[in-house]
Amino acid sequence: MRWLTVSLALWTGAAAQAQEIVMPSGLTVAFLDRFIEAQSGGERWLTLRYVTTRIGAGEGKLGYDDVVDDIDALCDGEGLAAASEVGDVDQVVITLMDRAVERGVHDPDATMFIGAYRPTEDGCVWE
């Protein structure tokens, strides 16, 4: 029975990671992971990370200005829902990257766009 529980947890996590979201611009992103960090000042930050191969530099790639509204929408939708689920979150950080990069690993070839927000009852407020 314990094996079944572990397998189900792993499968559920893999399914969540494979979830694709179509953004208002039409851009499709895939959920990668989320984590909570306690800050030295006592705040709790929730980070949600997403992957799309369509961002970056070069022909046919989308830059920050092209996807900033999508990053805002991720906070207002997925970010606020996750913050409500977790509770007591002072900041929501949305990271949009062109490839899955292990947290804390330096990848100079990766493109990452990051938005930081205060969650409020009226939506996310960009900081």
N, C-alpha and C positions, 0 to 999 in steps of 0.2 A: 504494500500500500504506500509506503514511504517513497519508493521508486516512482510510482504513478504520480504522486504529488510533485516531486521534483521535475519529472518530465513535463507535466502540465504547466508548471511555472516557467520552465524554459521555453516551451512552445508558445505560451501566452506572451512572453517577452519578445520572442522572435516575430510573432504576429504583429505586436505593437510597433516594432521597429520597421516592419515592411509596410506600414500604413502610409498611403500616399494621399496628399491633400492638394486639391486644385485651388489655387489662389485667385483673387479677383482679377488679376492681370492675365490669367490663363496658365501661369507658371505652375508646374507640378513639383511639389517637394515631398520628400520622404522623411518621416520622423526617425531620428537616430537615437536620442536618449535624453534623459533629464536628470538633474541632480540639484540638491540644496546645499548651500554653503553658509555656514555661520561666519559672519564678519567680525573683525576685532571690536567694532563698536556696538556689537549686540544685534545688528540687523541680520535677517535671513534673506538670502538671494536664491531665487529659483531660476535655473538656466534650462532652457529647452533648445536642443540642437536639431537642425534639419539639413538635409543634403539635396542639392539639385546640381546637375552637371551643366546647367545652362548659364551659370554666372561665371564671371572672370574677365580677363583681358583678351582681346583678340576678336577677329571677325565672327559675327554671329553670337557673341556672348553678351550677357546683360550685365551692366554695371550697377553700382549702388543706387543711383538715381532712378534706374528702371525698376528696382524691386523694393524700394523703401516703403511704398504703400502696402506691399505684401508682408513685409516684416511687421509693420504696424498691425495688419489684420491678424497675423499669427498671434501677436500679444493679446489683442482684443478677443480672440476666439479661444484658441488652445491655451494660451498663457493664463488668461483669467480663470478658465475652467480648472487648470492644474493648480493655480494658486488657491482657489476655493477648496479644492480637494485636500491640499497639503495644509492650508491654514497658516496664519501668522507669517505671511511673506511680505517683506518690505520692498523688494525689487524683483522684477521679472526681466530676465536677459534672454533675448532671442538671438541665436546664432544660425546664420545661413551659410553653408559652405559648399564648395564644389566637389568635395570628396570627403569620405569619412576619415577624420583624423582623430587618433586616440587623444583623449584629453591629456594635456600637459606635454604632448610631443610636438616639437618644432618641425613644421613642414613648409619650407620657404616657397614651394611651388603651389601651395594651396591658397585658394581665395576664400576669405571669410568676411562676411558682413555681420556686424553686431549692433543690436539696438537694446538700450537699457530703458526701462520704464518703471514708473510707480503705478501699482495697481490701485484703482479707485472704483467707487460704485458706478461712475460714469464711463469707465473704460481705462485704457492704459494711457498714461501721461509720459511722453518722451522726456528723458533726462539728458 
